[in-house]
């Protein structure tokens, strides 16, 4: 069966799960954890990707992240590829480190954000790495310690999470820790990490109730949320897929796109690809970056190579291109002319 496409969008909330192949340990000691942190921190800051919760668990990782300047798939590819290479060199091992593709679940924020933060941060307690919630405050391998103010991590968005529990910092931390403690008795939560249709609809009891009522049920293993949320996400993903497929069928390539954008702005194609900080050139690059990635489905790396820029520069240009008033006009013109 072919692998299903990732679902993503700016600002989307993702529960990411990464596992070692054949349950192989992916963190053997504190140095491995520090290496992972250093790489994760740099990528999150470069891409303006908020990380709301995380836990390193020996042979797997949980992270709750919101899509920033680059797609989650781009960030994860850079994170895992670089870390695996570093891990293999350090431990003199060869071969694949991670099991298949990482798991990415797009989540309905209003319903599940608090639950997921709690679930992820209770992983060390469920696994026996700490004795109780009090011990979790100073545990270095999950994000709970930063939320409790015991350590500082600039790449973890603690402010956003704590605001969900109160307007004043001390009271918010107290309410958050109480909420985490109340979740200990719940044990493992398969409804938050697996089940597809069951997860999306609220569990077996909800499934039975919906079936008895004759209501149509919408579910997807890539999405955690209500049936209505699942359906809206799938429809948006389908629109994006159709848009990219149509562009390819109509013969649009990165080269033709670059030529048309350059011409529209009174530039030669060579101007767009040479180094320089001229305002018009920067504008052309921003529009090309957005249209190429958003409409043609071209990777940020390929765009960076074509424009002679770094991937991080392309990610910044992507946001500028998204806001440029000329972008929508050019998109419509290119589609009509290639129809």
N, C-alpha and C positions, 0 to 999 in steps of 0.2 A: 504494500500500500504506500503511495507517495506521501511524503511528509507534508503536513498542512502548513500554510504560510503563517508567519508571525503576524500578529495584529498589534498595531502601534499607532500612536498619534501624539502630537505635542501635548504635554501635561498629563498623559495617561498614567495610571497607577499600575505597577506590575509587581507581583510576587514572583521572585526568581529563585529557583532551586537548582543547585549544581551538585552533582554527585561524582565521586571517584569511580572509575571503572572497576567492576567486580568488587565494589566496596573498599577499594584501595584508599589508604589514608592520603589525603591531599595536604594535610598539615601535620608534620612529624614533630615539630618543636616550635618554640616561640619565634625563632628567626624566620621560619616559613610564614607565620602569621604576620610578622612585621613587613616582610616582603610583599605579601598580598595587600596589606593596608597601604603601603607606600604607593603601589601601583593603582589601587582603587582610588585613593585620595586624589592623586594627580589627574586621573581621568574624569572623576566626578567634578572637580573644580574647573578643568578645562572646558567641559561640555555643559556646565551649569545644570547638572543632573542632581536633584535632591535625593538623598538617601534617608529614609524615615525609620528603618529598623534593619537589623542584621544579626546574624549569629554564625560563627564558625564552629563546625561540629566534628572535626577530625576527618571524616570521610565525606562530608557534604557541607553546603553553605545555603543559608536562607538570606535573602535580601528583599527589602521592600523599597522600590525606587519609582520616581516619577520621571517620565521622559523629558529630557532637557533639549539642548541644541542639536543633538544627534540622536538617531534612533537607538533604542535600547540594544538592538542586535549589533550595531556598530560598536557601542561601548563594551558589550560583553565579549565580542570577538577579540578586541584589543586586550581586554583584561585577562581572559583565559588563555589566549595564545601566548602572551608574554609571560604570564605566571608559570604555565606548564614548561616552557623552555627553561626558565630560571630554576624551577624545581628539579627538572631532570638533570641539568648541569650540576647543581649543588649536591644531589644525592647519587650522581653517577648512574642514572637509570635511563632507559630508552623506551620509546613507545608512547601510546596514548595514555593520558592521565585521567581525563574526564569521561564519564559514561554518556555516550550518544550526544545529543544536543541538550543543553540546559533546558529546564522547564520554565516557561514564562506564562503566567496567568494574569490576564488583564482584569482588574478588579473595580467593582463599583464602590467608589470612595465613601459616599455617605453612609452606606450600610456596613462596610467591611474594614475600613481603615483601622479603627481602634481595635477590633478583634484581631486583625493580622499583626499589629504591633505587639499585642499581648502574646499571641500564639508564637511568634518568632522569638521573642525574648524569653519565653519560658522553655525553649528547647534545651538549654543546658540543665535546667532543673529536672525535666522529664528524663534526660539521659543520665542523671546521677552525677554530673560534673560539679554541681553545687548542692548543698543540703537543703536550703530554703530560700525564700525571697530575700531575706536580709543578706544572705551571702551573695546573692546575685548582684547586689549594689556595687560590689567591687570586683566582679568577674570581668576580666579584660577581653574576653572573646565574644562579647555580644554588646549590643547598643544600649542595654538597660543602664549601665553605669554612667554613660554620658547624659541620659535623661534625668538621672538622679543627681547630677552635678559632681560626680566623683572624679571624672576625667573630662578633658576638653578635646573634642574632635571637630575641626572646622568643616569637615566634609559631611557630617551628620546633621540633618535638619531637626534639631531638638526643639527649637522654638515652635515650629508648626504643630508638632505632636502635642507639646505641653499646652498649647492654646486650646486644644480640644477638651482639656480637663479643668480649665480655669484661667482667669485673667491675671492673677497674681502668681508669681513663680513658686513660692513656698507652698501655697495651697494647691497649685496645679500638680506639683510633685507628689504631695500627699495623696491627692485623689487618684493620680496615675498609679502609684504603688499599690493603693488599695484595690484598684481595678485589676492589676496584675495578680495580686494575691487571691482574689476571688476566682481567677481562672485556673488555679492549680488543681482544683477538684475536677475540672472538666477533662483532664487527661489529654490524650491525643485527639485531634480534630480532623478526621478524614474529610469532613465537609468543606474544609478550607484548602485542601491540597489535592483532592482527587474526586473522581466520580462524574465529571462532565455534566450530564443532564441532571443528575441528582444534586450536585453541588449548586448548579445554577438555579435550581428551583426550590432550594431550602431543605433538602433532606427527603428521606423516604416517606415520612408522614405527609409532607407537602405534596409530593408527587401523587400519592394515592388520593388526596383530597381534590387535587386539580383534575385527575382522571375521572373521579366520580362526578365532578361537576360538568364534565364534557368540555372543559376549557382546553384550547390548544396549548401545548407546552413547547417552549423554545429553549434549547440548551446547547452548550458548546464547551468542550473540554478545555479550551483556551481562555475561557472567560468565567469570572466569579461574580455573580450578580443576579438580580431578578430577571425573570423572563423578558420583561420589557427592555431592560438594559442590554441583555444579550442580543436581542433582536436589533436594537438600534446600532450596536457596535458592528454586528455582522453586515448590516446594510451599508454602513459607512465604509467598512473594509471592502465590500463588493464594489462600491463606487470607485474606490481608489484603484482596485485591481483592473476594472474595466477601463479606467482612464489611462493607465499605463499600457495595457494591452493594445488599446486603440491607437495610441501614439506610435507604438512599434509597428503595428500593421500599416499605418499610413506613411512609414518610411522616415520618421523623425529619428535622428541620431544625435549624439553629442556634438558631432562636427557640424551638421546642418543647423542645429540649434545655436551653436556659438556664432556661426556665420550670420544668421539672421539677427541675433541680438546686437552683434557688432555693427552691422549695417544700419540698424534702427537708431543707434546712438552715434552714427557718423564715424565709426572706427574701422580699421582694417582688422582682420582676424589675428594677424600677427601682433597687433597692439594689445589685444586682450590676453595673449599668452606670454607677453614679456613682463619683466619685473618693472615695478614702478608704482607710485602712489597717486597718480593722477586721478582726480575725482570721477571722471567719466569712465575710466578703465575699471575702477573699483566698483562702480555701479553696474557695469556690464557683467563683471565677474559674479556679483551678488545675484543678479537676475538669472544668469546661466546656471549657477549653483542650485538655486531653488527649483527652476523648471526641470533641470536634468534629474535631480533627485526625486522631486515630487511627482512629476509627470512621466518621466521616462523610466523611473526605477533604477537609475544608474547609481552605483555606490559612491560614497563620498571620496573614497580613495581614488577611484578612476577619474572623478572630476578634478581632484587635487593634482593628479599627474598631468592632465590635459592643460590645466591653467598654471602649472608650475608653482603650486602653492602647497603648504602643509595641510594635512587633514584638519587640524584644529582651526586654521584660517578659513577653510571652506565651511566648517560648522558655524562660524561667526557670520560669514557672508550669507549663509542660508537664511538666517533670521532677517537680515537686511533686505534680501531679495523678496522674502515673504511679504514685507510691508510696503515695498515699492509700488506706486500706483501704476507704473508701466508694465509690471509683471502680468497682471490679469489681462490687459489689453493684448500683449504679445502672445499669451497663451491662446486666447480666442482666435487671433489672426493665424497663428501657426496651425491650429486645428482645422480652421476653415480652408486654408490653402492646401492642406494635405488631405482633404476629405475626398 
